[in-house]
Amino acid sequence: MARTARAAALGLVLGLVWGSVARGFMRLLATSPEFTWSGTLFIIGTAGLVGALVAVVRSQRLAGRSWWWRLLGLPFVLLFSAAGAIMAPGVAGVVMLTDRRRWLALPGVALVGLTLWVTWQDVEQPLSPRQGAGVLIMLVCLVVEGVAARELVRRWRPQVASAPSETEPAGRVGVPA
């Protein structure tokens, strides 16, 4: 239980950092940036919540718990609300790129490229240095978000209880703590 709590706390902090950086690149990309507390707090708060939940899912997967824990990752889709929808194809592309099946690499690159192309079309041309920095930071955020999404969809292999060994008393089965 303590391991799960530590994972959730770390995920919360990393999610808050990711949300703050994501809010920053959005501000850099906008031609006429507008600031609202409600929008900023939604982005950062949602990212913190999702970070904590993804960390718990990962913790439970590594501990060999039931795959039902994966359902805690459902709020991840909130990251694609409003302007975050532009990131969805790129996140799917990063998930494909981090998969072991190499045949997914080409579609993964295409989806990341599509996200960058749509972003490029959305900002005024020529790209200002500020907007260029925003695109680079967005790409880093995209990769981090894709790696987090990969934790939610990767193969779940629960630990199988081992048969009693000579060192364990009869009737007791080795189960992870």
N, C-alpha and C positions, 0 to 999 in steps of 0.2 A: 504494500500500500504506500509506503514511504517513497519507493522508487517511482510509482505513478504520480505522486504529488510533486516530486522533484521534476519529473518530465513535464508535467503540466505547467509548473512555474517557469521553467526554462522556455517552453513553447510560447507561453504568454509574453515573456520579455522579448523573445525573438520576433514574435508576431507584431508586437507594438513597434519595434524598430523597423521591421519591413513595412508596416503601414505608414510610418512617418516618412520613410524614404520614398514610398510610392506616392504619397501626397506631394512630396517635393518634386518628383519628376512631372507630375500632372501640372503643377504650377509652372515649371520650366517650359513645358510644351505649349501651354495656352498662349494665344496671341494677346488676349486681354484677360489676364488672370483675375478671377474674383475669389475672395476668401469668405467662407461662411463657417462658423463654428459647428453648425449642425453637420455639414458635409464632412468636415475634417474629423470630427469626433466619430462619425459613422465609419469612415474609412479606417481610422486607427483602432477603434474599438472592435470592429468586425475582424480586422486582421489579428488582433490580440486573442480574441476568442477562438478563431480558427487555428491559430498557432498552438494554443493550449490543447485543443481537441486533437489536432494531428499528432502532437507529441504523445498524448495518451494512447491513441491508436497504435502508434509505433511501439510504445512501451509494452502494450498488451500483445502485439504481434511477436515481439522479441521474447516475451515471457512464455509464449506458446499457449496463450489463452484462446478462447473461442473466437471465431471470425466475426461473430456478431458485434464485437467491439468496433468493427469497421464502420458501423452505422453512425458512430459519433462524428464521422467526417462529413456527414451530409451538409452541415452549414457552410462547407467550403464553397458551395455554389453562390453564396452571398457575395463573394469576392468579384463575381461577374455581373453584379447589378449596376445599372446606369452606365457610366462611362467605362467601367471595368469589363464590359462585354467585349471590348476590342481585344482583350488579352486571352479570351477563351481559346481561339484556334492556336495561338502560340503556346499556351500551357499544354494543350493536347500534343502539340509537336514536341515539346521538351519531354513529356512523358514517353512518347514514342522513341525519342533519341536515347533515353536512359534505359530503355528495355534491352534485354539481351538478344532479342530477335533482330538481326541485322536488316531484314527486309523492311522493317519499319523506319529505318533511318531516312530514306528518301522522302516518304510522305511527311515525316517529322520536320525535316529541313524546309519542305514546301510550306507547312503550316506556320512555322516561325517566320519564314520569309513573307507569307501573306500578312501576318500581323504587322511586320515592319513596313510593308508596302502600304497598307491601309493607314497606318500612322503617318507615314511620309505624305500621303495624299491629303491628310487632314490638317497638316500644318501649312502655314503660308510659305511660299517659295520666293526667293532662295532661303534656305534654312539659316537662321541666325546662330551664332555660336552658343547662345543660351539654349535654343531649341535642340541643337546638336547634342549638347550635354544631356538634355532631357531624354533624347532618344537612347543614348548610351546607358543612362541610369535605368530607363524603362526595360532595356534588354537584360540588365542584371536582375531586376525585379522579376522579370518574366522567367528567367532561369530558376531563381529561388522558388517562385510559385509553382513551377513545373516539377521541381524536385519534391516539394511538399505534396503535390497531387500524386506523384508516383508512389509515395508512402501509402496512400489510400487505395491504390489499385494493384499493388504488387501482390504476388502469390503469397497466400497465407498458409503457412505450414505449422499447424499446432504441434507442440511437442507430444510425442507418444510416450505414455508411461512405460518405463522399462520393466522387465521381468525382475523378480527378486534375485539378488546376487548372493554370493557366499558371505559377503561382509554385512549384508542387511538381514535383519531378523525376518523369519518367515511371516508371511501375511502383510508385510509392509512393502509398498511399491514406491520406487523413486519418483517423486513428484517435485517439480521445481518449487522453490519457496517464493 
